[in-house]
Amino acid sequence: MDIRMPVMDGLETARHLQTLEDPPAVVFCTAYDDHALAAFDTNAVDYLMKPIRQERLALALEKSRRLSAGRLADLHAQVGDAQRAIEKLERCDKQERKSGCINILKRESAGDGKQAIKAQVRGGRIIWYEYDKKNGTVRRTN
């Protein structure tokens, strides 16, 4: 990505990309060396100066691939942790349902990788849980 682009500069674009649940690896390719620190503040993988040498580009792309593979491994681990957390809550729900203590009423997406789970407990009280896909946790929110 270049630093100077129409409408939105590369640094601002990189900041926006970092807000995504699974942000892409960003490599800056620019003629401006005075933005390198700001670029790395946006979690850029590399900062290449024009004219770009083929060997240097190959190195930056390899860094991106390694980072992407690492992120993919992290995501697989998080999905596994998240799945176990949901299964635990569902097992609890099944056990508690038998005793009439808890019943999961609905699930809804709360955005940013989170899910809201509405449950009713004995006596009719409603409890909300928040399931965070990113770190695989389930926590009570009220």
ZAPA-193555 format. One record per atom (N, C-alpha, C): z, y, x; atom name; residue number from 1; residue in three letters. Coordinates in Angstrom, 3 decimals. Last residue first. Layout:
<atoms>
         c3         c2         c1   name   resi   resn
          Z          Y          X     CA    NUM    Ala
...
</atoms>
This chain:
<atoms>
         c3         c2         c1   name   resi   resn
     33.154     -9.608    -25.169      N    142    Asn
     34.105     -8.917    -26.069     CA    142    Asn
     35.362     -9.722    -26.248      C    142    Asn
     31.681    -11.085    -23.375      N    141    Thr
     31.534     -9.620    -23.332     CA    141    Thr
     32.423     -8.888    -24.334      C    141    Thr
     31.997    -13.759    -21.114      N    140    Arg
     32.338    -13.231    -22.429     CA    140    Arg
     32.279    -11.712    -22.358      C    140    Arg
     29.281    -15.008    -19.171      N    139    Arg
     30.570    -14.326    -19.284     CA    139    Arg
     30.759    -13.803    -20.705      C    139    Arg
     27.608    -17.073    -17.030      N    138    Val
     27.848    -16.831    -18.446     CA    138    Val
     29.216    -16.171    -18.522      C    138    Val
     25.193    -16.848    -14.362      N    137    Thr
     26.553    -16.783    -14.900     CA    137    Thr
     26.556    -16.588    -16.410      C    137    Thr
     22.895    -16.777    -12.725      N    136    Gly
     23.301    -18.023    -13.364     CA    136    Gly
     24.710    -18.023    -13.938      C    136    Gly
     21.800    -14.500    -11.733      N    135    Asn
     22.827    -15.148    -10.911     CA    135    Asn
     23.425    -16.382    -11.563      C    135    Asn
     19.624    -14.143    -13.562      N    134    Lys
     19.493    -13.800    -12.141     CA    134    Lys
     20.531    -14.506    -11.281      C    134    Lys
     20.416    -14.676    -16.136      N    133    Lys
     19.515    -15.624    -15.473     CA    133    Lys
     19.469    -15.397    -13.970      C    133    Lys
     23.378    -14.375    -17.628      N    132    Asp
     22.575    -13.653    -16.640     CA    132    Asp
     21.738    -14.670    -15.865      C    132    Asp
     24.525    -14.213    -20.808      N    131    Tyr
     24.015    -15.167    -19.823     CA    131    Tyr
     23.072    -14.402    -18.915      C    131    Tyr
     27.313    -13.157    -22.454      N    130    Glu
     26.113    -12.693    -21.765     CA    130    Glu
     25.745    -13.716    -20.708      C    130    Glu
     28.609    -13.658    -25.697      N    129    Tyr
     28.551    -14.037    -24.297     CA    129    Tyr
     27.274    -13.451    -23.721      C    129    Tyr
     30.677    -12.549    -28.299      N    128    Trp
     29.387    -12.456    -27.609     CA    128    Trp
     29.577    -12.884    -26.173      C    128    Trp
     32.231    -13.810    -31.173      N    127    Ile
     32.339    -13.558    -29.738     CA    127    Ile
     30.927    -13.520    -29.170      C    127    Ile
     33.738    -13.235    -34.270      N    126    Ile
     32.486    -13.338    -33.520     CA    126    Ile
     32.754    -12.978    -32.059      C    126    Ile
     35.960    -15.110    -36.362      N    125    Arg
     35.752    -14.047    -35.368     CA    125    Arg
     34.475    -14.310    -34.570      C    125    Arg
     36.523    -17.203    -38.089      N    124    Gly
     35.396    -16.334    -38.398     CA    124    Gly
     35.126    -15.229    -37.394      C    124    Gly
     38.366    -19.119    -37.568      N    123    Gly
     38.877    -17.915    -38.210     CA    123    Gly
     37.777    -16.901    -38.491      C    123    Gly
     36.886    -20.224    -34.594      N    122    Arg
     37.758    -20.517    -35.737     CA    122    Arg
     38.351    -19.228    -36.294      C    122    Arg
     33.969    -18.219    -33.744      N    121    Val
     35.108    -19.079    -33.455     CA    121    Val
     35.944    -19.284    -34.709      C    121    Val
     30.568    -17.955    -33.135      N    120    Gln
     31.637    -17.735    -34.106     CA    120    Gln
     32.748    -18.725    -33.807      C    120    Gln
     28.486    -16.237    -30.801      N    119    Ala
     29.208    -17.427    -31.230     CA    119    Ala
     30.297    -17.030    -32.233      C    119    Ala
     25.536    -15.210    -29.323      N    118    Lys
     26.517    -14.879    -30.352     CA    118    Lys
     27.161    -16.170    -30.837      C    118    Lys
     24.390    -14.265    -26.277      N    117    Ile
     24.685    -15.444    -27.086     CA    117    Ile
     25.817    -15.086    -28.032      C    117    Ile
     21.803    -12.600    -24.633      N    116    Ala
     23.043    -12.463    -25.386     CA    116    Ala
     23.195    -13.695    -26.279      C    116    Ala
     20.551    -12.757    -21.389      N    115    Gln
     20.440    -13.270    -22.744     CA    115    Gln
     21.798    -13.097    -23.405      C    115    Gln
     18.663    -11.078    -18.826      N    114    Lys
     19.912    -11.481    -19.469     CA    114    Lys
     19.649    -11.933    -20.899      C    114    Lys
     16.530     -9.907    -17.542      N    113    Gly
     16.911    -11.259    -17.158     CA    113    Gly
     18.199    -11.756    -17.797      C    113    Gly
     16.237     -7.372    -18.820      N    112    Asp
     16.592     -7.469    -17.398     CA    112    Asp
     17.141     -8.840    -16.988      C    112    Asp
     17.082     -8.313    -22.219      N    111    Gly
     16.306     -7.630    -21.184     CA    111    Gly
     16.885     -7.879    -19.806      C    111    Gly
     18.374     -9.914    -23.913      N    110    Ala
     18.989     -8.596    -23.733     CA    110    Ala
     18.241     -7.798    -22.674      C    110    Ala
     17.251    -12.128    -26.335      N    109    Ser
     17.000    -11.549    -25.022     CA    109    Ser
     17.609    -10.160    -24.973      C    109    Ser
     19.652    -14.080    -28.106      N    108    Glu
     18.594    -13.065    -28.075     CA    108    Glu
     18.474    -12.491    -26.676      C    108    Glu
     20.853    -16.633    -30.148      N    107    Arg
     20.615    -16.153    -28.790     CA    107    Arg
     19.517    -15.112    -28.879      C    107    Arg
     23.416    -17.480    -32.569      N    106    Lys
     22.067    -17.085    -32.144     CA    106    Lys
     22.073    -16.656    -30.701      C    106    Lys
     25.750    -19.078    -32.920      N    105    Leu
     24.972    -18.609    -34.060     CA    105    Leu
     23.554    -18.218    -33.671      C    105    Leu
     27.664    -21.707    -31.898      N    104    Ile
     26.700    -20.719    -31.414     CA    104    Ile
     25.782    -20.353    -32.570      C    104    Ile
     30.978    -22.082    -32.789      N    103    Asn
     29.621    -22.408    -33.196     CA    103    Asn
     28.688    -21.317    -32.666      C    103    Asn
     34.259    -23.468    -32.417      N    102    Ile
     33.210    -22.530    -32.019     CA    102    Ile
     31.848    -23.027    -32.487      C    102    Ile
     36.110    -25.222    -33.716      N    101    Cys
     36.578    -24.027    -33.008     CA    101    Cys
     35.479    -23.008    -32.723      C    101    Cys
     35.765    -27.707    -34.871      N    100    Gly
     35.657    -26.530    -35.732     CA    100    Gly
     36.061    -25.240    -35.058      C    100    Gly
     35.618    -29.888    -33.358      N     99    Ser
     36.970    -29.498    -33.752     CA     99    Ser
     36.961    -28.250    -34.632      C     99    Ser
     32.888    -29.929    -33.023      N     98    Lys
     33.544    -31.089    -33.635     CA     98    Lys
     34.932    -30.726    -34.118      C     98    Lys
     32.545    -27.569    -31.663      N     97    Arg
     32.000    -27.672    -33.007     CA     97    Arg
     32.671    -28.821    -33.755      C     97    Arg
     33.551    -28.149    -29.152      N     96    Glu
     34.318    -27.252    -30.009     CA     96    Glu
     33.841    -27.315    -31.460      C     96    Glu
     31.523    -29.809    -28.222      N     95    Gln
     32.892    -30.307    -28.306     CA     95    Gln
     33.705    -29.464    -29.282      C     95    Gln
     29.342    -28.045    -28.378      N     94    Lys
     29.313    -29.310    -29.120     CA     94    Lys
     30.718    -29.865    -29.293      C     94    Lys
     30.222    -25.967    -26.650      N     93    Asp
     29.932    -25.679    -28.050     CA     93    Asp
     29.962    -26.958    -28.877      C     93    Asp
     30.337    -27.325    -24.260      N     92    Cys
     31.563    -26.760    -24.808     CA     92    Cys
     31.384    -26.515    -26.299      C     92    Cys
     27.629    -27.802    -24.007      N     91    Arg
     28.557    -28.936    -24.095     CA     91    Arg
     29.872    -28.479    -24.716      C     91    Arg
     26.723    -25.136    -23.835      N     90    Glu
     26.311    -25.955    -24.975     CA     90    Glu
     27.216    -27.179    -25.137      C     90    Glu
     27.906    -24.359    -21.434      N     89    Leu
     28.267    -23.648    -22.656     CA     89    Leu
     27.897    -24.480    -23.881      C     89    Leu
     26.585    -26.176    -19.749      N     88    Lys
     28.043    -26.194    -19.848     CA     88    Lys
     28.497    -25.511    -21.135      C     88    Lys
     23.945    -25.350    -20.059      N     87    Glu
     24.321    -26.704    -20.487     CA     87    Glu
     25.836    -26.816    -20.654      C     87    Glu
     24.159    -22.804    -18.884      N     86    Ile
     23.827    -22.921    -20.311     CA     86    Ile
     24.230    -24.303    -20.836      C     86    Ile
     24.743    -23.594    -16.250      N     85    Ala
     25.673    -22.731    -16.983     CA     85    Ala
     25.431    -22.829    -18.482      C     85    Ala
     22.471    -25.083    -15.571      N     84    Arg
     23.778    -25.749    -15.605     CA     84    Arg
     24.789    -24.915    -16.394      C     84    Arg
     20.582    -23.034    -15.645      N     83    Gln
     20.449    -24.158    -16.564     CA     83    Gln
     21.782    -24.896    -16.687      C     83    Gln
     21.502    -21.477    -13.538      N     82    Ala
     21.487    -20.935    -14.892     CA     82    Ala
     21.421    -22.061    -15.912      C     82    Ala
     21.065    -23.167    -11.371      N     81    Asp
     22.415    -22.704    -11.679     CA     81    Asp
     22.507    -22.213    -13.113      C     81    Asp
     18.227    -23.399    -11.568      N     80    Gly
     19.087    -24.576    -11.659     CA     80    Gly
     20.509    -24.206    -12.018      C     80    Gly
     17.535    -20.734    -11.205      N     79    Val
     17.170    -21.390    -12.463     CA     79    Val
     18.036    -22.629    -12.655      C     79    Val
     18.463    -20.371     -8.594      N     78    Gln
     19.055    -19.610     -9.689     CA     78    Gln
     18.758    -20.253    -11.035      C     78    Gln
     16.763    -22.094     -7.186      N     77    Ala
     18.209    -22.331     -7.165     CA     77    Ala
     18.883    -21.615     -8.328      C     77    Ala
     14.320    -20.834     -7.689      N     76    His
     14.518    -22.217     -8.121     CA     76    His
     16.010    -22.544     -8.180      C     76    His
     14.846    -18.372     -6.440      N     75    Leu
     14.625    -18.425     -7.887     CA     75    Leu
     14.823    -19.832     -8.423      C     75    Leu
     15.020    -19.184     -3.760      N     74    Asp
     16.176    -18.573     -4.423     CA     74    Asp
     16.047    -18.653     -5.939      C     74    Asp
     12.372    -20.048     -3.404      N     73    Ala
     13.466    -21.013     -3.263     CA     73    Ala
     14.730    -20.485     -3.943      C     73    Ala
     11.102    -17.575     -3.761      N     72    Leu
     10.796    -18.676     -4.664     CA     72    Leu
     11.905    -19.725     -4.601      C     72    Leu
     12.085    -16.171     -1.584      N     71    Arg
     12.412    -15.717     -2.942     CA     71    Arg
     12.187    -16.831     -3.943      C     71    Arg
     10.858    -17.686      0.437      N     70    Gly
     12.314    -17.593      0.347     CA     70    Gly
     12.768    -17.154     -1.029      C     70    Gly
      8.186    -17.172     -0.118      N     69    Ala
      8.660    -18.556     -0.171     CA     69    Ala
     10.185    -18.583     -0.291      C     69    Ala
      8.169    -14.399      0.334      N     68    Ser
      7.849    -14.914     -0.997     CA     68    Ser
      8.336    -16.345     -1.153      C     68    Ser
      8.759    -14.386      3.063      N     67    Leu
      9.669    -13.743      2.126     CA     67    Leu
      9.428    -14.279      0.725      C     67    Leu
      6.497    -15.680      4.023      N     66    Arg
      7.829    -16.260      4.262     CA     66    Arg
      8.835    -15.691      3.278      C     66    Arg
      4.509    -13.855      3.177      N     65    Arg
      4.509    -15.237      2.680     CA     65    Arg
      5.875    -15.890      2.855      C     65    Arg
      5.258    -11.588      4.656      N     64    Ser
      5.241    -11.544      3.193     CA     64    Ser
      5.292    -12.945      2.603      C     64    Ser
      4.845    -12.510      7.248      N     63    Lys
      6.191    -12.091      6.835     CA     63    Lys
      6.293    -12.096      5.314      C     63    Lys
      2.062    -12.843      7.083      N     62    Glu
      2.924    -14.018      7.294     CA     62    Glu
      4.362    -13.710      6.896      C     62    Glu
      1.282    -10.190      6.859      N     61    Leu
      1.024    -11.107      5.749     CA     61    Leu
      1.868    -12.375      5.868      C     61    Leu
      2.050     -9.245      9.386      N     60    Ala
      2.657     -8.678      8.181     CA     60    Ala
      2.459     -9.605      6.977      C     60    Ala
      0.323    -10.784     11.008      N     59    Leu
      1.775    -10.907     11.143     CA     59    Leu
      2.494    -10.400      9.887      C     59    Leu
     -2.167     -9.812     10.172      N     58    Ala
     -1.858    -11.231     10.003     CA     58    Ala
     -0.344    -11.466     10.084      C     58    Ala
     -1.941     -7.154     11.043      N     57    Leu
     -2.048     -7.443      9.614     CA     57    Leu
     -1.688     -8.902      9.342      C     57    Leu
     -1.958     -7.617     13.800      N     56    Arg
     -0.781     -6.972     13.178     CA     56    Arg
     -0.770     -7.217     11.671      C     56    Arg
     -4.486     -8.661     14.197      N     55    Glu
     -3.307     -9.462     14.539     CA     55    Glu
     -2.063     -8.924     13.845      C     55    Glu
     -6.134     -6.493     13.384      N     54    Gln
     -6.170     -7.759     12.654     CA     54    Gln
     -4.916     -8.610     12.926      C     54    Gln
     -4.783     -3.233     13.202      N     53    Arg
     -5.306     -4.331     14.010     CA     53    Arg
     -5.172     -5.637     13.231      C     53    Arg
     -5.644     -0.345     11.467      N     52    Ile
     -4.852     -1.573     11.460     CA     52    Ile
     -5.542     -2.662     12.273      C     52    Ile
     -5.523      3.006     12.617      N     51    Pro
     -6.325      1.850     12.218     CA     51    Pro
     -5.526      0.565     12.408      C     51    Pro
     -2.614      2.975     10.553      N     50    Lys
     -4.077      2.938     10.639     CA     50    Lys
     -4.510      3.493     11.989      C     50    Lys
      0.313      1.018     10.852      N     49    Met
     -0.361      2.292     11.096     CA     49    Met
     -1.870      2.079     11.184      C     49    Met
      2.442     -0.673      8.600      N     48    Leu
      1.321     -0.715      9.529     CA     48    Leu
      0.657      0.651      9.628      C     48    Leu
      5.358     -2.030      7.974      N     47    Tyr
      4.777     -0.683      7.937     CA     47    Tyr
      3.702     -0.647      9.014      C     47    Tyr
      6.853     -4.583      5.854      N     46    Asp
      6.297     -4.082      7.110     CA     46    Asp
      5.672     -2.711      6.878      C     46    Asp
      8.319     -4.893      3.566      N     45    Val
      8.295     -5.995      4.520     CA     45    Val
      7.805     -5.506      5.873      C     45    Val
     10.475     -2.485      2.070      N     44    Ala
      9.140     -2.875      2.532     CA     44    Ala
      9.273     -3.979      3.579      C     44    Ala
     12.733     -1.471      0.789      N     43    Asn
     12.658     -2.911      1.083     CA     43    Asn
     11.258     -3.371      1.451      C     43    Asn
     12.835      1.209      0.815      N     42    Thr
     12.343      0.604     -0.433     CA     42    Thr
     12.190     -0.910     -0.290      C     42    Thr
     13.506      1.754      3.378      N     41    Asp
     14.554      1.948      2.371     CA     41    Asp
     14.140      1.365      1.025      C     41    Asp
     11.059      1.529      4.592      N     40    Phe
     11.982      0.398      4.725     CA     40    Phe
     13.176      0.532      3.790      C     40    Phe
     10.079      4.073      3.857      N     39    Ala
      9.404      2.849      3.401     CA     39    Ala
     10.346      1.651      3.486      C     39    Ala
     11.739      5.796      5.232      N     38    Ala
     11.765      5.809      3.762     CA     38    Ala
     11.121      4.543      3.199      C     38    Ala
     10.892      5.143      7.827      N     37    Leu
     12.278      4.895      7.402     CA     37    Leu
     12.393      4.857      5.884      C     37    Leu
      8.120      5.951      7.727      N     36    Ala
      8.525      4.553      7.988     CA     36    Ala
      9.948      4.269      7.509      C     36    Ala
      6.964      8.398      7.536      N     35    His
      7.546      7.846      6.306     CA     35    His
      8.091      6.432      6.502      C     35    His
      5.612      9.275      9.778      N     34    Asp
      6.871      9.931      9.450     CA     34    Asp
      7.534      9.399      8.175      C     34    Asp
      3.127      8.195     10.167      N     33    Asp
      4.265      7.494     10.761     CA     33    Asp
      5.607      8.096     10.364      C     33    Asp
      0.415      7.779      8.251      N     32    Tyr
      1.561      8.675      8.374     CA     32    Tyr
      2.776      7.933      8.917      C     32    Tyr
     -1.608      6.180      7.546      N     31    Ala
     -1.837      6.973      8.749     CA     31    Ala
     -0.633      7.859      9.055      C     31    Ala
     -0.751      2.830      6.407      N     30    Thr
     -0.890      4.274      6.277     CA     30    Thr
     -1.162      4.944      7.630      C     30    Thr
      0.398      0.377      4.569      N     29    Cys
     -0.717      0.573      5.502     CA     29    Cys
     -1.089      2.042      5.387      C     29    Cys
      3.280     -1.475      3.798      N     28    Phe
      2.628     -0.169      3.820     CA     28    Phe
      1.565     -0.152      4.904      C     28    Phe
      3.814     -4.174      1.818      N     27    Val
      3.460     -3.810      3.177     CA     27    Val
      2.753     -2.467      3.098      C     27    Val
      6.073     -5.805     -0.256      N     26    Val
      5.272     -4.594     -0.060     CA     26    Val
      5.074     -4.356      1.430      C     26    Val
      6.362     -8.546     -2.409      N     25    Ala
      6.532     -8.059     -1.037     CA     25    Ala
      5.590     -6.868     -0.863      C     25    Ala
      7.356     -7.865     -5.823      N     24    Pro
      6.442     -8.383     -4.795     CA     24    Pro
      6.821     -7.851     -3.421      C     24    Pro
     10.408     -8.726     -7.567      N     23    Pro
      9.494     -7.745     -6.969     CA     23    Pro
      8.586     -8.361     -5.916      C     23    Pro
     11.441     -9.945    -10.210      N     22    Asp
     10.923    -10.629     -9.026     CA     22    Asp
      9.911     -9.706     -8.348      C     22    Asp
     12.302     -7.891    -11.882      N     21    Glu
     13.161     -9.059    -11.674     CA     21    Glu
     12.737     -9.841    -10.431      C     21    Glu
     11.740     -4.587    -10.595      N     20    Leu
     11.290     -5.793    -11.284     CA     20    Leu
     12.231     -6.947    -10.975      C     20    Leu
     12.474     -2.577     -8.964      N     19    Thr
     13.274     -2.736    -10.177     CA     19    Thr
     12.856     -3.968    -10.970      C     19    Thr
     10.606     -2.439     -6.962      N     18    Gln
     11.884     -3.062     -6.638     CA     18    Gln
     12.780     -3.239     -7.859      C     18    Gln
      8.582     -0.915     -8.106      N     17    Leu
      8.374     -2.358     -7.967     CA     17    Leu
      9.694     -3.075     -7.693      C     17    Leu
      9.667      1.655     -7.810      N     16    His
      9.497      1.086     -9.150     CA     16    His
      9.337     -0.433     -9.078      C     16    His
      9.478      1.873     -5.015      N     15    Arg
     10.796      1.950     -5.677     CA     15    Arg
     10.727      1.349     -7.074      C     15    Arg
      6.707      1.745     -4.696      N     14    Ala
      7.545      0.674     -4.134     CA     14    Ala
      8.933      0.680     -4.771      C     14    Ala
      6.008      4.185     -5.905      N     13    Thr
      5.520      2.925     -6.466     CA     13    Thr
      6.389      1.767     -5.981      C     13    Thr
      7.188      5.952     -4.113      N     12    Glu
      7.669      5.908     -5.499     CA     12    Glu
      7.239      4.607     -6.168      C     12    Glu
      5.629      5.350     -1.862      N     11    Leu
      7.081      5.190     -1.825     CA     11    Leu
      7.655      5.093     -3.233      C     11    Leu
      2.991      5.993     -2.645      N     10    Gly
      3.367      4.617     -2.355     CA     10    Gly
      4.858      4.371     -2.343      C     10    Gly
      2.893      8.394     -5.405      N      9    Asp
      2.765      7.989     -4.001     CA      9    Asp
      3.301      6.568     -3.792      C      9    Asp
      0.857      8.688     -8.217      N      8    Met
      2.181      8.296     -7.737     CA      8    Met
      2.042      7.850     -6.282      C      8    Met
     -1.692     10.263     -8.310      N      7    Val
     -0.738     10.115     -9.416     CA      7    Val
      0.673      9.796     -8.920      C      7    Val
     -3.169      8.815     -5.366      N      6    Pro
     -3.197      9.723     -6.509     CA      6    Pro
     -2.159      9.322     -7.560      C      6    Pro
     -1.228      8.368     -2.368      N      5    Met
     -2.119      7.835     -3.402     CA      5    Met
     -2.119      8.833     -4.558      C      5    Met
      0.095      7.887      0.702      N      4    Arg
     -0.522      8.917     -0.139     CA      4    Arg
     -1.541      8.281     -1.069      C      4    Arg
      0.775      5.321      1.655      N      3    Ile
      1.804      6.300      1.308     CA      3    Ile
      1.232      7.327      0.341      C      3    Ile
     -0.717      2.244      0.479      N      2    Asp
     -0.754      3.482      1.249     CA      2    Asp
      0.393      4.391      0.808      C      2    Asp
      0.000     -1.156      0.846      N      1    Met
      0.000      0.000      0.000     CA      1    Met
      0.000      1.230      0.900      C      1    Met
</atoms>
